[in-house]
Amino acid sequence: MLHAYLRALMLALAMTAGALTLGLLGYRYLNDESWIDALVDASMILGGMGPVTTLRGTGAKLFASFYALFSGIFLIGTAAVLLAPWLHHVLHKLHADDPKAK
């Protein structure tokens, strides 16, 4: 049981690192920000807070729009990954997988 939770946590952390890297590179190269400013903007968007620096250019604004939409969907996906082992355990406790339990 603990193994499933840890595996889900590691997957969620890897997903978050990938999403943060995507945002970091997008802000770095499309908005011409320093690495630390790009990290702050990507983290803030991924966390649902919004960008910190002013967006310069159409490419940066389009990227920020799509990254914000992606971040909203990403939050739901990450929550599903983290809740899946717990929900699976609950369904087993309720014998939802046993057709004779009815």
N, C-alpha and C positions, 0 to 999 in steps of 0.2 A: 504494500500500500504506500509506504513512504517512498519507495522507489518510483512509483508512478507520479507522485507529487513532485519529486525532485526532477524527474525527466521533463515534466510539464513546465516547471520553473526554468530549467535550462533552455528549453525551446523558446519560451517567452522572452528570456534575456537575449538569446541569439536573434530573435525576430526584432527586438527593440534596437539592438546594436546595428542590424542591417538597415532599419528604417532611419535611424539617426545618421548613419553614414550617407545614405541617399540624400537626406536633407542637408547635411554638412557640405557635400560636394556641390549640390545645387546652389546653395547660397554662396559658396566660395567662388564658383566660376560664373554664375549667371548674374550675381549682384556685386561681384568684385569686392567681397568682404575679406577681412583677415580671417585666419583659421578660427580664432577664439570668438570673433563676432558671428561667424557662420555657425559655430557650435551653439552659441547662445540662441540665435534665431531658430535653428532646427529644433533645439530642445524645447523652446517656448511653444512653437507650433505643435510639436508632437505631444506636448503636455496640455494643449488646448488653450494656451494663454494668448497667443498672437505674436507677431514679429516685434522685435525691439527697434531695429534700425529701419530707416526709410528705404523703400524699394526703389531702385534706380533702373529704369528701362522696362520695356514691354516683356522681354524674356523673363526677367526676375519676377515681375508681377504675375505672369502666367504660371511660372513654377510655384510661386507661393500659393496661388489659388489651388492648383492641383495637389500640392503637398498637404495643404490644409484639409482638402476633401479626403485624401488618402489617409491622413492621420485619424480622422473620425472613424473611418471603416477599420483602420488598424486597431484602434482601441477596442472595438467590438470583437475583432478576431483574437486579440490577445486575451481578453476576458474569457472567451470561449475556451482557449487553450488552457488557461489556468483553472477554470471551473470543470472541465471535462473529467478529470480523475475523481473529483468529489461527487459529481453527478452520477458517474458510473458506479461508484461505491454505494450511493443511496439507492440506485435502481437494483443493485444486487441485494441489498438489505430488504427491499420491498418484494423481492422475488419476482421482479418484473420480467426476468428472462426465463422463468420456469412456467411452461404452459399448464402443468398439473397443479399449480398453486391456486388456481381459480376455483 
